[in-house]
């Protein structure tokens, strides 16, 4: 069994670390779209696409009916379109 011999260094400034974490969390919250993005997560800088489903679809244990509008990552929107799950627009 291997043993990690690296020494742990104490954090130098926990107040700065906490402020950075709060700032990052606030930025993530500000970028969150109105609707929940289903399927694969968005890459940095991507905007979600709204698609209208043409068929019943289960994604992540959630059931979506024909005509439902969902927000997905652009690559997933292309995948759903190629598979025939989205309406023609």
C-alpha positions in Angstrom: 0.0 0.0 0.0 1.4 3.4 -1.0 1.7 6.1 1.6 1.5 9.8 0.8 4.5 11.5 2.3 3.6 15.0 1.2 3.3 17.5 4.0 0.1 19.4 4.4 0.5 23.2 4.4 -2.0 25.2 6.5 -4.1 27.7 4.6 -2.6 31.2 4.8 -5.6 33.4 4.5 -9.0 31.7 5.1 -10.9 35.0 4.8 -9.6 35.6 1.3 -10.5 32.0 0.3 -14.0 32.4 1.7 -14.5 35.7 -0.2 -13.3 34.1 -3.4 -15.7 31.2 -2.9 -18.6 33.5 -2.3 -17.8 35.6 -5.3 -17.5 32.5 -7.5 -20.8 31.2 -6.2 -22.5 34.5 -6.8 -21.2 34.6 -10.4 -22.5 31.1 -11.0 -25.9 32.0 -9.6 -26.1 35.1 -11.8 -25.4 33.0 -14.9 -28.1 30.4 -14.1 -30.9 30.6 -16.8 -34.6 31.0 -15.9 -35.4 27.4 -16.7 -33.4 24.4 -15.6 -31.0 22.9 -18.2 -31.6 19.2 -18.7 -29.3 16.6 -20.1 -25.5 17.2 -20.3 -24.3 20.4 -18.6 -23.4 23.6 -20.5 -19.7 24.2 -21.3 -18.3 27.5 -20.1 -19.6 30.4 -22.2 -22.4 28.4 -23.8 -26.0 29.6 -23.8 -28.8 27.0 -23.5 -31.1 26.4 -26.4 -34.8 25.9 -26.0 -36.2 23.0 -28.0 -39.8 21.8 -28.3 -40.2 18.0 -28.1 -42.1 16.1 -30.7 -42.1 12.8 -28.7 -42.2 11.6 -25.1 -38.7 11.7 -23.6 -37.2 10.7 -20.3 -34.1 12.6 -19.3 -32.5 12.1 -15.9 -35.6 10.4 -14.4 -37.8 13.3 -15.5 -40.6 12.7 -18.0 -41.3 15.3 -20.8 -44.3 15.1 -23.0 -44.7 16.1 -26.6 -45.0 19.9 -26.9 -42.9 20.6 -23.8 -40.2 23.1 -24.1 -36.9 22.3 -22.4 -33.5 24.1 -22.3 -30.5 22.0 -23.3 -26.9 22.4 -24.3 -26.4 23.2 -28.0 -24.7 19.8 -28.7 -27.5 18.0 -27.0 -30.0 20.0 -29.0 -28.4 18.8 -32.2 -28.4 15.2 -30.9 -32.1 15.4 -30.1 -32.9 17.0 -33.5 -30.9 14.3 -35.4 -32.7 11.5 -33.4 -36.1 13.1 -34.3 -37.1 14.1 -30.8 -37.6 17.8 -31.6 -40.2 19.6 -33.7 -39.3 21.3 -36.9 -38.8 25.0 -36.4 
